[in-house]
Amino acid sequence: MDSSTQPGPTRRRGHRWRHRAACAAYPSLEWIEPSSPHIGTCRSICRACPVRRECLAVALDTREPWGIWGGLDPRERRELVPHQGTLTR
């Protein structure tokens, strides 16, 4: 998918970094819903990725609900983003 078809925040941030992403060399890995054996491999690839921060920023900006982005799964990313619209007393 090119950046013109991405949602707003992703388009604004751009995807020029994607060609440098370490995961691009591993298209056969399951990044969207990694199974247990693939999670460790995906995370180790992300740890060494030169664009890990950009990748994670896009996932956080768009609240990406699937996959490993910037080395984090959806649950880990949700923990980084403050809950919006919740009332505290």
C-alpha positions in Angstrom: 0.0 0.0 0.0 1.5 3.4 -0.8 1.3 6.4 1.5 -1.5 8.0 -0.5 -3.9 5.2 0.5 -2.9 5.2 4.2 -5.0 6.9 6.9 -4.3 10.5 7.8 -1.6 10.3 10.5 0.3 7.7 8.5 0.1 9.8 5.4 1.3 12.9 7.2 4.2 11.1 8.8 5.1 9.5 5.4 6.5 6.1 4.7 9.9 6.9 3.2 11.4 4.9 6.1 9.7 1.6 5.0 12.3 0.8 2.4 14.9 0.8 5.2 12.8 -1.4 7.5 14.6 -4.6 8.5 11.3 -6.6 8.3 11.1 -5.9 4.5 13.7 -8.6 4.1 11.4 -11.1 5.8 8.1 -11.2 3.8 7.5 -14.8 4.7 7.2 -14.0 8.5 3.7 -13.4 9.9 3.8 -9.8 11.1 0.1 -9.2 11.4 -0.9 -12.1 13.7 2.4 -13.8 14.6 2.2 -17.2 16.1 4.2 -18.1 19.1 7.3 -19.3 17.2 7.4 -16.2 15.1 7.0 -13.6 17.8 10.5 -13.9 19.1 11.9 -13.7 15.6 9.8 -10.7 14.7 10.9 -8.9 17.9 14.6 -9.6 17.4 14.4 -8.3 13.8 12.7 -5.1 15.2 15.4 -4.6 17.9 18.0 -4.3 15.2 15.9 -2.2 12.8 17.2 1.3 11.9 13.7 2.7 11.6 12.1 1.1 14.7 11.1 4.4 16.2 9.4 5.6 13.0 7.5 2.3 12.7 6.3 2.4 16.3 5.3 6.1 15.9 3.1 5.3 13.0 1.4 2.4 14.9 0.8 4.6 17.9 -0.4 7.5 15.8 -2.9 5.3 14.0 -3.7 3.1 16.9 -2.8 0.1 14.8 -4.8 -2.9 16.2 -2.8 -5.7 14.6 0.7 -7.0 14.4 4.2 -6.3 15.5 5.2 -2.6 14.9 8.4 -1.2 16.3 8.9 -4.4 18.2 5.6 -4.1 20.2 2.4 -6.1 19.9 -1.0 -4.4 20.1 -1.4 -4.9 23.9 2.0 -3.3 24.6 1.2 -0.4 22.3 -2.1 0.2 24.1 -0.2 0.4 27.4 1.9 3.2 26.0 -1.0 5.4 24.8 -3.1 7.1 27.5 -6.7 6.2 27.4 -8.7 9.0 25.8 -12.2 9.9 26.8 -12.1 8.1 30.1 -13.2 10.0 33.2 -11.3 9.8 36.4 -12.8 10.9 39.7 
